[in-house]
Amino acid sequence: MNNKRFVFVCDLFHDQYIGGAELTTAALMQNREKEIQKVNCQLVDSHFISNNKSKKWIIGNFASLTDKAKYEILKNNIQYWIIEYDYKYCIHRNPSLHILREGKCECEKTERIKLLNLFFHGAQQVFYMSEIQKQIYSEKMKRLDNGVVLSSVFKKEKLEYIDNLNKEKNEKWLIYKTDNYLKGTENSIKYAIDNALEYQTFSNLAHEELIRLLAKSKGLIFLPNGEDTCPRLVIEAKLCHCEVICNDKVQHYKEEWFQNVKDCMEHMSSRYEYFWSFIDESN
């Protein structure tokens, strides 16, 4: 018999794909592994829902969760929480990408938004990555008021590793090199050239190698083309005492906790407990 107390439902987990959302989900599951059952969205069917409807569900990225499964989760009065990493009301999950491809984004006016609206309203809580993201959702999904801002979440040992690194700086600015248009590599390189900044591009680094590079570098330039709700790279740069040059697409950039290293570390150190306080205190 499966006696797990919690069900985490995600398109992918960190052992299947290493992305920002998956790393945050992994950090939220730390120290709770014995209590948690993991399931990929495409495996959530009527049988699974029936067998697990008394548990508390935490739903991360759910692009592959069927409409039928959403309806049945609602119909069975399951207690569930949503961690919203991007913009699922948009068919491209990023309004700027939608505008780039089709000239506009009016997804909130389409038929598909009706079920999504019900699904978000039915959650005990929606955890957002940034204040701006939360605000956009409140505008696009009317009367959606069950949300709080979580931010990205880091494992405790990762924060301790960053905190203990030697941070003697050189004069180089780092730029993330990727073909992903949304990440804005060309914008960042142009900024460095226009402002006569010495820069170095990087890609495909192991995580600890990246952190060591950030720790010895002067700063990070990150000027994405699409909404980036709470990018881990930018937070890691701040924690490594880098100067950070971003644009408004980095949606946590102007939040109070991000304005200095001390507040940033304190905020990041509190996210795990903040998240679980909502789950554990629910009936």
C-alpha positions as CSV (number, residue, x, y, z in Angstrom):
1,M,0.0,0.0,0.0
2,N,1.3,3.5,-0.9
3,N,1.3,5.5,2.4
4,K,2.9,8.7,0.9
5,R,1.2,11.9,2.2
6,F,2.0,14.1,-0.8
7,V,1.8,13.7,-4.6
8,F,4.1,15.9,-6.7
9,V,2.8,16.1,-10.3
10,C,5.1,17.5,-13.0
11,D,5.8,17.2,-16.7
12,L,9.4,16.3,-15.8
13,F,11.5,16.0,-12.7
14,H,15.1,16.9,-12.2
15,D,16.4,13.4,-12.9
16,Q,14.7,13.6,-16.3
17,Y,15.5,17.2,-17.3
18,I,17.7,19.8,-15.6
19,G,15.9,23.2,-15.9
20,G,15.1,26.0,-13.5
21,A,11.6,24.7,-12.7
22,E,12.9,21.2,-12.1
23,L,15.6,22.4,-9.8
24,T,13.2,24.4,-7.7
25,T,10.8,21.5,-7.5
26,A,13.8,19.2,-6.4
27,A,14.7,21.8,-3.7
28,L,11.1,21.7,-2.4
29,M,11.2,18.0,-2.1
30,Q,14.4,17.8,-0.2
31,N,14.1,16.1,3.3
32,R,10.6,15.0,2.4
33,E,11.4,12.2,0.0
34,K,9.8,9.5,2.2
35,E,6.5,11.3,2.2
36,I,6.4,12.2,-1.4
37,Q,5.1,10.2,-4.4
38,K,6.3,11.6,-7.8
39,V,4.3,11.2,-11.0
40,N,4.6,12.6,-14.5
41,C,1.6,14.5,-15.8
42,Q,0.9,12.1,-18.7
43,L,0.5,9.2,-16.2
44,V,-2.3,11.0,-14.2
45,D,-5.5,9.2,-15.2
46,S,-8.8,8.3,-13.6
47,H,-7.3,5.3,-11.8
48,F,-4.4,7.3,-10.4
49,I,-6.7,10.1,-9.2
50,S,-9.1,7.7,-7.6
51,N,-6.3,6.0,-5.7
52,N,-4.7,9.2,-4.5
53,K,-7.5,11.6,-3.9
54,S,-7.1,11.8,-0.1
55,K,-3.5,13.1,-0.5
56,K,-2.2,16.6,-0.9
57,W,-1.1,17.3,-4.4
58,I,1.6,19.8,-5.5
59,I,1.4,20.5,-9.2
60,G,4.4,22.0,-11.0
61,N,4.7,22.4,-14.8
62,F,1.6,20.6,-16.2
63,A,1.6,21.1,-20.0
64,S,1.1,17.4,-20.5
65,L,-1.8,17.1,-17.9
66,T,-4.9,16.3,-19.9
67,D,-8.1,18.3,-19.7
68,K,-9.9,15.2,-18.5
69,A,-7.4,14.9,-15.7
70,K,-7.9,18.5,-14.7
71,Y,-11.7,18.1,-14.6
72,E,-11.4,14.9,-12.5
73,I,-9.0,16.6,-10.1
74,L,-11.6,19.3,-9.6
75,K,-14.5,16.9,-9.5
76,N,-12.9,14.8,-6.8
77,N,-12.3,17.8,-4.6
78,I,-8.6,17.1,-4.3
79,Q,-6.5,19.5,-2.2
80,Y,-3.9,20.8,-4.6
81,W,-1.4,23.6,-4.9
82,I,0.1,25.0,-8.2
83,I,3.7,26.2,-8.6
84,E,3.5,28.4,-11.6
85,Y,6.9,28.8,-13.2
86,D,5.9,30.5,-16.5
87,Y,2.7,31.6,-18.2
88,K,0.5,28.7,-18.9
89,Y,-2.5,30.9,-19.9
90,C,-0.4,31.6,-23.0
91,I,-0.3,28.8,-25.6
92,H,3.4,29.4,-26.0
93,R,3.9,29.8,-22.2
94,N,5.6,33.1,-22.8
95,P,3.6,36.2,-24.1
96,S,6.7,37.8,-25.7
97,L,7.4,34.6,-27.7
98,H,3.7,34.5,-28.8
99,I,3.9,38.1,-30.0
100,L,7.2,37.4,-31.8
101,R,5.6,34.4,-33.7
102,E,2.1,35.7,-34.2
103,G,2.1,39.4,-33.7
104,K,0.0,39.5,-30.6
105,C,-1.0,37.4,-27.5
106,E,-4.7,37.4,-26.5
107,C,-4.8,33.9,-25.0
108,E,-6.9,35.1,-22.1
109,K,-9.8,35.6,-24.6
110,T,-9.7,32.1,-26.0
111,E,-11.8,29.1,-25.1
112,R,-8.9,27.2,-23.6
113,I,-8.6,29.7,-20.8
114,K,-12.0,28.7,-19.3
115,L,-10.8,25.3,-17.9
116,L,-7.4,26.8,-17.0
117,N,-9.2,29.5,-15.1
118,L,-11.2,26.9,-13.2
119,F,-8.1,24.9,-12.5
120,F,-6.1,27.9,-11.1
121,H,-9.1,29.1,-9.0
122,G,-9.6,25.6,-7.6
123,A,-6.1,25.5,-6.1
124,Q,-5.6,26.0,-2.4
125,Q,-2.7,28.3,-3.4
126,V,-0.9,29.4,-6.5
127,F,2.8,29.9,-5.9
128,Y,4.3,32.5,-8.3
129,M,8.0,33.2,-9.1
130,S,7.7,37.0,-9.0
131,E,5.5,39.9,-8.1
132,I,5.2,40.9,-11.7
133,Q,4.1,37.4,-12.8
134,K,1.5,37.4,-10.0
135,Q,0.2,40.8,-11.1
136,I,-0.1,39.7,-14.7
137,Y,-2.1,36.6,-13.7
138,S,-4.5,38.7,-11.6
139,E,-5.1,40.8,-14.7
140,K,-5.5,37.9,-17.2
141,M,-7.5,35.6,-14.9
142,K,-10.2,37.7,-13.3
143,R,-10.7,37.5,-9.5
144,L,-7.7,35.1,-9.2
145,D,-6.7,36.0,-5.6
146,N,-5.3,32.8,-4.2
147,G,-1.7,33.5,-5.0
148,V,1.6,34.2,-3.2
149,V,5.1,34.8,-4.4
150,L,7.5,32.0,-3.7
151,S,10.5,32.8,-5.9
152,S,13.0,30.2,-7.1
153,V,14.1,27.8,-4.4
154,F,17.6,26.4,-3.8
155,K,18.8,23.5,-1.8
156,K,20.4,24.4,1.5
157,E,23.7,22.8,0.6
158,K,23.9,24.9,-2.6
159,L,23.4,28.1,-0.7
160,E,26.1,27.1,1.8
161,Y,28.5,26.2,-1.0
162,I,28.0,29.6,-2.6
163,D,28.3,31.4,0.7
164,N,31.6,29.8,1.5
165,L,33.3,30.5,-1.8
166,N,36.3,32.8,-2.2
167,K,34.9,35.8,-4.2
168,E,38.1,37.6,-5.3
169,K,37.0,39.3,-8.6
170,N,38.5,39.9,-12.0
171,E,37.2,42.5,-14.5
172,K,35.2,40.2,-16.7
173,W,31.5,40.3,-17.3
174,L,29.8,37.0,-18.0
175,I,27.2,36.3,-20.7
176,Y,25.2,33.1,-21.1
177,K,25.6,31.8,-24.6
178,T,22.6,30.0,-26.0
179,D,20.6,29.8,-29.3
180,N,17.4,30.3,-27.3
181,Y,16.2,33.6,-28.5
182,L,14.3,34.3,-25.3
183,K,17.5,34.4,-23.3
184,G,18.9,37.3,-25.3
185,T,22.5,36.4,-25.8
186,E,22.9,38.9,-28.7
187,N,21.4,41.7,-26.6
188,S,23.9,41.0,-23.8
189,I,26.9,40.9,-26.2
190,K,25.8,44.1,-27.9
191,Y,25.5,45.8,-24.5
192,A,29.0,44.7,-23.5
193,I,30.5,45.9,-26.8
194,D,28.6,49.2,-26.8
195,N,29.8,49.9,-23.2
196,A,33.4,48.7,-23.8
197,L,33.1,46.0,-21.2
198,E,35.4,43.0,-21.1
199,Y,33.2,40.0,-21.4
200,Q,33.3,36.2,-21.5
201,T,30.6,33.9,-22.8
202,F,29.8,30.5,-21.2
203,S,27.6,27.6,-21.8
204,N,27.1,23.9,-20.8
205,L,29.0,24.3,-17.5
206,A,28.6,21.9,-14.6
207,H,26.8,23.7,-11.8
208,E,29.7,24.0,-9.4
209,E,31.9,25.1,-12.3
210,L,29.4,27.9,-13.1
211,I,29.3,29.0,-9.5
212,R,33.1,29.2,-9.3
213,L,33.1,31.2,-12.5
214,L,30.5,33.6,-11.1
215,A,32.4,33.9,-7.8
216,K,35.6,35.3,-9.6
217,S,33.9,37.4,-12.2
218,K,33.0,41.1,-11.9
219,G,29.4,40.8,-13.1
220,L,26.7,39.2,-15.2
221,I,24.9,40.7,-18.2
222,F,21.5,39.1,-18.8
223,L,19.1,40.9,-21.2
224,P,16.4,38.4,-22.2
225,N,13.8,38.9,-25.0
226,G,11.0,37.1,-23.2
227,E,9.6,37.1,-19.7
228,D,11.9,35.3,-17.2
229,T,10.0,35.0,-14.0
230,C,12.8,34.4,-11.5
231,P,16.0,33.1,-13.3
232,R,18.3,31.1,-11.1
233,L,21.4,32.3,-12.9
234,V,20.7,35.9,-12.0
235,I,20.1,35.0,-8.3
236,E,23.3,32.9,-8.3
237,A,25.2,35.9,-9.7
238,K,23.9,38.2,-6.9
239,L,24.8,35.6,-4.3
240,C,28.3,35.4,-5.7
241,H,28.7,39.2,-5.2
242,C,28.5,39.9,-8.9
243,E,27.2,43.2,-10.3
244,V,24.1,42.4,-12.4
245,I,22.9,44.1,-15.5
246,C,19.4,43.1,-16.4
247,N,16.3,44.4,-18.2
248,D,12.6,44.4,-17.1
249,K,12.1,40.9,-18.6
250,V,13.9,39.6,-15.5
251,Q,10.8,39.9,-13.4
252,H,12.3,39.7,-9.9
253,Y,15.0,42.2,-10.6
254,K,13.4,45.1,-8.8
255,E,12.0,43.2,-5.8
256,E,13.2,44.4,-2.4
257,W,14.9,41.1,-1.4
258,F,17.1,41.2,-4.5
259,Q,18.8,44.6,-3.9
260,N,21.7,43.4,-1.8
261,V,23.5,40.1,-1.2
262,K,22.5,39.8,2.5
263,D,18.8,40.2,1.8
264,C,19.0,37.9,-1.2
265,M,20.6,35.1,0.9
266,E,18.1,35.5,3.7
267,H,15.2,35.4,1.2
268,M,16.6,32.3,-0.6
269,S,17.2,30.6,2.8
270,S,13.6,31.1,3.8
271,R,11.8,29.8,0.7
272,Y,11.7,26.1,1.6
273,E,10.0,26.7,5.0
274,Y,7.7,29.3,3.5
275,F,6.4,26.9,0.9
276,W,5.8,24.0,3.3
277,S,4.1,26.3,5.9
278,F,1.1,26.6,3.5
279,I,1.0,22.8,2.9
280,D,1.5,21.6,6.4
281,E,-0.9,24.1,8.0
282,S,-3.8,23.2,5.6
283,N,-6.6,21.0,6.9
